[in-house]
């Protein structure tokens, strides 16, 4: 299941701002950049980037993207509003990483970034 529209970062002009001025945190397989939204919004928005460097086949890249989206959906209720985030999958990631493993990494990243409220 895809992220709801209200949680998708779709404005291309926000990407350069996230790359230039966004705060960064990382795990061995993910890089997370985030910024407060310029205008107050009802929900935090995210984009997921899986580069060609991760895998040449679109099927594999899309599988990783869908697993990350599923993990984000599970954390959706705990997200604080007002942030734009960019999740980038690092090269060298294990292509068999499960949704549960992504969930654990995402929960760690978002807790450290203070975008979700503590661990459950």
N, CA, C and O of each residue as an XYZ file, in Angstrom:
480
protein
N       0.837     -1.173      0.000
C       0.000      0.000      0.000
C       0.890      1.246      0.000
O       1.864      1.318      0.749
N       0.557      2.198     -0.821
C       1.351      3.421     -0.944
C       1.032      4.395      0.185
O       0.009      4.286      0.862
N       1.924      5.333      0.359
C       1.685      6.389      1.344
C       0.491      7.233      0.908
O       0.328      7.488     -0.285
N      -0.339      7.667      1.840
C      -1.433      8.566      1.475
C      -0.867      9.868      0.899
O       0.249     10.265      1.237
N      -1.626     10.518      0.043
C      -1.164     11.751     -0.603
C      -0.693     12.805      0.395
O       0.276     13.521      0.143
N      -1.379     12.893      1.517
C      -1.017     13.934      2.493
C       0.367     13.696      3.096
O       0.949     14.617      3.669
N       0.903     12.483      2.980
C       2.230     12.167      3.526
C       3.305     12.062      2.440
O       4.441     11.693      2.733
N       2.958     12.383      1.193
C       3.940     12.315      0.104
C       4.532     13.685     -0.170
O       3.810     14.678     -0.263
N       5.835     13.733     -0.297
C       6.526     14.962     -0.679
C       6.618     14.949     -2.196
O       7.390     14.181     -2.771
N       5.839     15.791     -2.836
C       5.743     15.749     -4.291
C       6.300     16.995     -4.962
O       6.421     17.025     -6.187
N       6.635     18.004     -4.206
C       7.119     19.250     -4.786
C       8.604     19.125     -5.088
O       9.426     19.034     -4.176
N       8.936     19.121     -6.347
C      10.327     18.966     -6.756
C      11.219     20.094     -6.236
O      12.415     19.890     -6.029
N      10.649     21.279     -6.024
C      11.467     22.395     -5.561
C      11.914     22.230     -4.107
O      12.802     22.961     -3.667
N      11.339     21.308     -3.355
C      11.759     21.057     -1.972
C      13.005     20.168     -1.914
O      13.744     20.208     -0.931
N      13.244     19.371     -2.951
C      14.377     18.448     -2.944
C      15.721     19.176     -2.831
O      16.538     18.793     -1.994
N      15.983     20.220     -3.649
C      17.271     20.918     -3.486
C      17.449     21.515     -2.089
O      18.554     21.511     -1.546
N      16.370     22.023     -1.515
C      16.463     22.583     -0.161
C      16.831     21.490      0.839
O      17.621     21.727      1.754
N      16.266     20.298      0.670
C      16.594     19.185      1.565
C      18.048     18.746      1.385
O      18.727     18.427      2.360
N      18.525     18.730      0.131
C      19.913     18.329     -0.109
C      20.894     19.380      0.415
O      21.934     19.035      0.977
N      20.563     20.662      0.229
C      21.471     21.731      0.656
C      21.433     21.980      2.159
O      22.465     21.967      2.830
N      20.232     22.206      2.675
C      20.146     22.672      4.049
C      19.511     21.715      5.026
O      19.331     22.048      6.197
N      19.166     20.521      4.555
C      18.502     19.575      5.440
C      19.438     18.977      6.472
O      20.628     18.788      6.218
N      18.893     18.687      7.629
C      19.662     17.972      8.648
C      19.749     16.513      8.228
O      18.860     16.008      7.543
N      20.832     15.823      8.641
C      21.065     14.452      8.184
C      21.286     13.506      9.346
O      21.899     13.849     10.357
N      20.767     12.306      9.166
C      21.060     11.172     10.040
C      21.168      9.955      9.140
O      20.558      9.910      8.072
N      21.953      8.957      9.575
C      22.055      7.770      8.735
C      22.194      6.506      9.568
O      22.565      6.527     10.741
N      21.875      5.403      8.898
C      22.101      4.061      9.409
C      22.939      3.375      8.336
O      23.219      3.990      7.307
N      23.347      2.136      8.536
C      24.144      1.472      7.497
C      23.452      1.391      6.128
O      24.135      1.344      5.105
N      22.124      1.373      6.089
C      21.459      1.217      4.795
C      20.594      2.401      4.375
O      20.125      2.432      3.237
N      20.365      3.381      5.260
C      19.493      4.514      4.932
C      20.138      5.840      5.308
O      20.889      5.933      6.279
N      19.829      6.865      4.516
C      20.196      8.237      4.829
C      18.898      9.025      4.906
O      18.069      8.945      3.999
N      18.715      9.783      5.977
C      17.490     10.554      6.166
C      17.831     12.028      6.281
O      18.633     12.425      7.126
N      17.216     12.842      5.422
C      17.362     14.299      5.470
C      15.995     14.880      5.772
O      14.981     14.392      5.272
N      15.966     15.936      6.601
C      14.678     16.544      6.907
C      14.825     18.030      7.201
O      15.887     18.515      7.591
N      13.716     18.732      6.997
C      13.602     20.159      7.278
C      12.195     20.446      7.775
O      11.258     19.733      7.414
N      12.029     21.478      8.597
C      10.663     21.905      8.904
C      10.015     22.450      7.630
O      10.698     23.027      6.784
N       8.725     22.272      7.494
C       8.021     22.776      6.318
C       7.947     24.296      6.384
O       7.780     24.868      7.461
N       8.073     24.959      5.212
C       8.022     26.422      5.206
C       6.660     26.959      5.637
O       6.583     27.979      6.322
N       5.605     26.288      5.247
C       4.264     26.670      5.677
C       3.762     25.573      6.602
O       4.065     24.396      6.402
N       3.012     25.949      7.588
C       2.504     24.960      8.534
C       1.550     24.013      7.818
O       0.632     24.451      7.125
N       1.766     22.744      7.985
C       0.949     21.743      7.311
C       0.385     20.770      8.337
O       0.884     20.656      9.457
N      -0.648     20.086      7.933
C      -1.310     19.151      8.844
C      -0.506     17.874      9.058
O      -0.686     17.204     10.074
N       0.374     17.523      8.129
C       1.095     16.266      8.279
C       2.509     16.380      7.725
O       2.791     17.217      6.867
N       3.387     15.528      8.227
C       4.745     15.452      7.696
C       4.711     14.714      6.366
O       3.895     13.816      6.159
N       5.613     15.109      5.463
C       5.640     14.517      4.123
C       7.004     13.880      3.876
O       8.030     14.363      4.354
N       6.991     12.777      3.113
C       8.217     12.032      2.856
C       8.335     11.666      1.384
O       7.337     11.482      0.687
N       9.586     11.564      0.929
C       9.899     11.025     -0.389
C      10.949      9.939     -0.173
O      11.769     10.023      0.741
N      10.911      8.926     -1.025
C      11.866      7.820     -0.929
C      12.646      7.760     -2.235
O      12.061      7.712     -3.317
N      13.970      7.764     -2.125
C      14.838      7.744     -3.298
C      15.645      6.451     -3.289
O      16.347      6.147     -2.324
N      15.532      5.694     -4.382
C      16.333      4.480     -4.557
C      17.033      4.636     -5.902
O      16.408      4.507     -6.955
N      18.306      4.907     -5.861
C      19.089      5.230     -7.046
C      19.385      4.002     -7.911
O      19.288      2.862     -7.458
N      19.744      4.267     -9.152
C      20.197      3.204    -10.052
C      21.455      2.525     -9.514
O      21.729      1.372     -9.846
N      22.214      3.229     -8.693
C      23.428      2.652     -8.113
C      23.105      1.523     -7.138
O      23.941      0.652     -6.900
N      21.896      1.534     -6.572
C      21.488      0.485     -5.641
C      21.264     -0.817     -6.398
O      21.745     -1.872     -5.984
N      20.535     -0.741     -7.507
C      20.305     -1.911     -8.359
C      19.866     -1.436     -9.733
O      19.140     -0.449     -9.852
N      20.303     -2.132    -10.764
C      19.968     -1.719    -12.124
C      18.512     -1.979    -12.475
O      17.922     -1.249    -13.273
N      17.938     -3.004    -11.889
C      16.566     -3.381    -12.239
C      15.535     -2.580    -11.446
O      15.588     -2.503    -10.219
N      14.605     -1.995    -12.177
C      13.548     -1.195    -11.552
C      12.691     -2.035    -10.609
O      12.198     -1.530     -9.601
N      12.515     -3.306    -10.931
C      11.698     -4.183    -10.088
C      12.287     -4.257     -8.678
O      11.548     -4.200     -7.694
N      13.601     -4.383     -8.577
C      14.264     -4.471     -7.270
C      14.199     -3.134     -6.529
O      13.953     -3.095     -5.324
N      14.423     -2.029     -7.269
C      14.351     -0.706     -6.635
C      12.941     -0.438     -6.121
O      12.768      0.081     -5.018
N      11.941     -0.788     -6.913
C      10.551     -0.566     -6.499
C      10.176     -1.431     -5.303
O       9.395     -1.004     -4.452
N      10.721     -2.631     -5.229
C      10.462     -3.505     -4.087
C      10.987     -2.865     -2.796
O      10.296     -2.856     -1.777
N      12.211     -2.332     -2.847
C      12.768     -1.647     -1.681
C      11.914     -0.432     -1.313
O      11.647     -0.182     -0.138
N      11.491      0.316     -2.330
C      10.657      1.498     -2.088
C       9.333      1.114     -1.426
O       8.889      1.782     -0.493
N       8.709      0.049     -1.904
C       7.430     -0.397     -1.327
C       7.609     -0.871      0.115
O       6.750     -0.618      0.960
N       8.705     -1.548      0.396
C       8.952     -2.002      1.773
C       9.163     -0.818      2.714
O       8.685     -0.827      3.849
N       9.877      0.195      2.242
C      10.061      1.397      3.061
C       8.733      2.120      3.285
O       8.466      2.606      4.384
N       7.907      2.191      2.248
C       6.591      2.823      2.394
C       5.736      2.068      3.401
O       5.032      2.684      4.201
N       5.789      0.752      3.370
C       5.016     -0.055      4.320
C       5.485      0.209      5.753
O       4.670      0.285      6.672
N       6.792      0.348      5.935
C       7.314      0.646      7.273
C       6.873      2.038      7.723
O       6.507      2.227      8.883
N       6.905      3.013      6.813
C       6.449      4.366      7.153
C       4.969      4.384      7.514
O       4.555      5.111      8.418
N       4.178      3.589      6.813
C       2.743      3.515      7.108
C       2.495      3.035      8.535
O       1.569      3.500      9.199
N       3.316      2.113      8.998
C       3.145      1.600     10.357
C       3.483      2.652     11.413
O       2.989      2.588     12.538
N       4.326      3.619     11.047
C       4.714      4.678     11.984
C       3.868      5.943     11.819
O       4.045      6.906     12.565
N       2.972      5.947     10.868
C       2.212      7.139     10.480
C       1.498      7.810     11.649
O       1.493      9.038     11.741
N       0.905      7.038     12.532
C       0.126      7.612     13.639
C       1.004      8.354     14.647
O       0.515      9.219     15.373
N       2.282      8.026     14.695
C       3.188      8.625     15.682
C       3.984      9.807     15.132
O       4.760     10.416     15.869
N       3.806     10.145     13.844
C       4.575     11.226     13.228
C       4.119     12.591     13.724
O       2.922     12.865     13.798
N       5.070     13.433     14.061
C       4.743     14.818     14.390
C       4.516     15.581     13.088
O       5.200     15.303     12.102
N       3.588     16.524     13.046
C       3.324     17.283     11.820
C       4.386     18.352     11.571
O       5.112     18.756     12.479
N       4.458     18.803     10.306
C       5.287     19.956      9.974
C       6.693     19.691      9.493
O       7.533     20.590      9.548
N       6.986     18.480      9.019
C       8.328     18.172      8.527
C       8.278     17.619      7.106
O       7.324     16.942      6.724
N       9.323     17.919      6.327
C       9.546     17.288      5.029
C      10.766     16.395      5.187
O      11.792     16.831      5.709
N      10.664     15.143      4.738
C      11.768     14.207      4.887
C      12.093     13.497      3.590
O      11.207     13.227      2.779
N      13.364     13.197      3.397
C      13.833     12.489      2.218
C      14.620     11.272      2.684
O      15.661     11.409      3.327
N      14.125     10.084      2.360
C      14.796      8.828      2.708
C      15.537      8.327      1.478
O      14.930      8.107      0.430
N      16.836      8.147      1.601
C      17.648      7.662      0.494
C      18.225      6.307      0.881
O      18.834      6.160      1.941
N      18.028      5.321      0.016
C      18.589      3.989      0.245
C      20.037      4.014     -0.216
O      20.328      4.426     -1.339
N      20.948      3.575      0.648
C      22.374      3.582      0.330
C      22.744      2.393     -0.556
O      22.083      1.354     -0.540
N      23.812      2.573     -1.324
C      24.315      1.475     -2.138
C      24.873      0.402     -1.215
O      25.324      0.694     -0.107
N      24.839     -0.824     -1.673
C      25.352     -1.925     -0.874
C      24.331     -2.495      0.087
O      24.666     -3.364      0.892
N      23.097     -2.030      0.026
C      22.050     -2.542      0.910
C      21.722     -3.983      0.524
O      21.789     -4.349     -0.650
N      21.371     -4.785      1.503
C      20.917     -6.145      1.237
C      19.536     -6.052      0.594
O      18.606     -5.510      1.193
N      19.402     -6.570     -0.605
C      18.135     -6.465     -1.335
C      17.024     -7.282     -0.696
O      15.857     -7.124     -1.054
N      17.369     -8.144      0.236
C      16.357     -8.953      0.918
C      15.967     -8.363      2.274
O      15.393     -9.060      3.111
N      16.274     -7.094      2.493
C      15.901     -6.438      3.744
C      14.384     -6.453      3.873
O      13.669     -6.044      2.958
N      13.906     -6.922      5.002
C      12.455     -7.051      5.195
C      11.842     -5.738      5.671
O      12.546     -4.820      6.094
N      10.522     -5.670      5.594
C       9.790     -4.506      6.079
C      10.032     -4.313      7.572
O      10.151     -3.181      8.039
N      10.107     -5.411      8.323
C      10.344     -5.322      9.769
C      11.710     -4.695     10.068
O      11.841     -3.904     11.002
N      12.722     -5.049      9.277
C      14.049     -4.461      9.474
C      14.034     -2.975      9.130
O      14.634     -2.162      9.834
N      13.338     -2.620      8.032
C      13.196     -1.208      7.678
C      12.442     -0.458      8.772
O      12.784      0.679      9.097
N      11.425     -1.090      9.335
C      10.642     -0.460     10.396
C      11.531     -0.124     11.590
O      11.439      0.965     12.157
N      12.383     -1.059     11.963
C      13.288     -0.839     13.094
C      14.254      0.310     12.803
O      14.471      1.169     13.657
N      14.837      0.328     11.593
C      15.767      1.399     11.226
C      15.065      2.746     11.156
O      15.584      3.750     11.645
N      13.881      2.767     10.545
C      13.128      4.015     10.433
C      12.730      4.552     11.800
O      12.824      5.752     12.058
N      12.289      3.664     12.662
C      11.899      4.087     14.005
C      13.092      4.709     14.724
O      12.949      5.722     15.408
N      14.262      4.106     14.570
C      15.479      4.644     15.173
C      15.809      6.025     14.602
O      16.072      6.963     15.353
N      15.795      6.146     13.266
C      16.110      7.425     12.621
C      15.131      8.523     13.020
O      15.540      9.623     13.393
N      13.838      8.222     12.941
C      12.823      9.240     13.213
C      12.767      9.616     14.691
O      12.407     10.744     15.027
N      13.116      8.694     15.567
C      13.189      9.020     16.994
C      14.373      9.944     17.255
O      14.251     10.923     17.991
N      15.516      9.633     16.652
C      16.693     10.493     16.809
C      16.450     11.880     16.224
O      16.964     12.871     16.743
N      15.665     11.956     15.140
C      15.342     13.240     14.512
C      14.210     13.961     15.237
O      13.868     15.094     14.895
N      13.631     13.301     16.237
C      12.513     13.834     17.019
C      11.291     14.130     16.151
O      10.593     15.123     16.356
N      11.046     13.252     15.181
C       9.879     13.379     14.310
C       8.778     12.422     14.745
O       7.613     12.624     14.405
N       9.135     11.381     15.494
C       8.095     10.532     16.084
C       8.245     10.569     17.596
O       9.297     10.917     18.134
N       7.185     10.209     18.247
C       7.149     10.223     19.705
C       7.616      8.881     20.247
O       6.857      7.912     20.228
N       8.848      8.807     20.728
C       9.379      7.635     21.425
C       9.107      6.282     20.799
O       8.440      6.179     19.769
N       9.627      5.255     21.428
C       9.446      3.878     20.961
C       8.195      3.288     21.572
O       7.779      3.675     22.664
N       7.594      2.339     20.850
C       6.418      1.636     21.371
C       6.791      0.248     21.757
O       5.941     -0.513     22.220
